[in-house]
């Protein structure tokens, strides 16, 4: 957003300057120039007010085959769905929808 807003605000500001300087006593040109300056200022204000959004994508590379449809809760044996598995601080956690149990999935060594 900022990448577009600031150059556009500069362009509107320059056009407003041209209209005001070249008005030669014509009120309408002065009004257009002032409106362009206000529009440039509004663009700068909006660009500064817009919150910065950052999308973080975290991918997990698990060694071995993982079949989510066959996962069951350690506590109650209920079948877990995609909504039950979350990633927090780089670790995979399970929140059982049935019994409310929460635990971390730990990969066992393959030796």
N, C-alpha and C positions, 0 to 999 in steps of 0.2 A: 504494500500500500504506500509506504513512504517513498519507495523508489519511483512511483508515478506521481505522487502528490507534490513533492517538492519541485521537480522540474516544471510541472504544470502551473504551480503557484508562481514561479519565476516568470514564466511566459505570460500569465495573466497580469502580473505586476508590470512587466515591460509594456504590454499593450495598453494598460491603464495609463502609464507614464506618457506614452505616445499620444493618446487621446487628450490628456490634460494639457500637455505642452502645445499640441497642435490645435487647440480649441479656437484660437483667434476670436475670442469673444462669443462663440456660440455655446449657449448654455447646455444644449443636448450633448455635445461632445464632452463637456466637463462632467455631466452626470454619468455618461457611459464610462469615462475614465475612473471615477470614484467607485462605481459599481464593480468594475474589474479589480480595483485595489481591495475592496471589501471581500470579493470572491477569493482572491489570492490569500488574504489573511485568514479567511474561514478554512481554506484548504490546509494551510499550515497548522492552524489550531486543531483541526480534526486529525491530521496526521500525528500530532503530538499526543492527542488524547486516546487514540486507538491503542488498546492493550496489545502487547507483543505476545503472539502465540507461538509456541514451540511444540512440535509433535515429536515425541520420542517413541521410537519403535524398538522394542527389545525382542530379539529372536533367541530361542533356546535350541541348542544343538545337543540332543540327547543321544548318547551312544546306545545302540540297540533299538529294537522295535518297541514302540509304545502304542497300545491300542486303547484309546479312551473309552470305547464302548464296553470294554471288559473290566474296567476299573470298578472296584467296590470299596466301600468304607471299611477301615480297619475295626471300627467300634461296633457298628450295627450291621454291616454287610449289605447296606443299601447301594444300589447302582448309582454311580456318579455321572453327572453330565458335564458338558463344557463349562457351564456356569459355576461349577463347583471348584474348578482349578483356576488359581490366580498366581501371578508372579509379583513378588515384592522383594526388593533389595537383592535381586539376582537369584532368589530361591523360589522353588515351586511349592505352593501351599494348597492344601485341600480343605475346603469348608463344606462339610456334609449338610445337605439340604434336609435330611431326615432327622438326625440326632443332634446336629449342631456341633459335632466334633471338628476341631481344627488341628491339623498337623502338617508337617513339612515332608515332602517326598524326598527320600534320600536314595541315591543309586548305590546298590550293593556292588562290591568289587567282583570282577569276573574271573577269579582264579580258583 
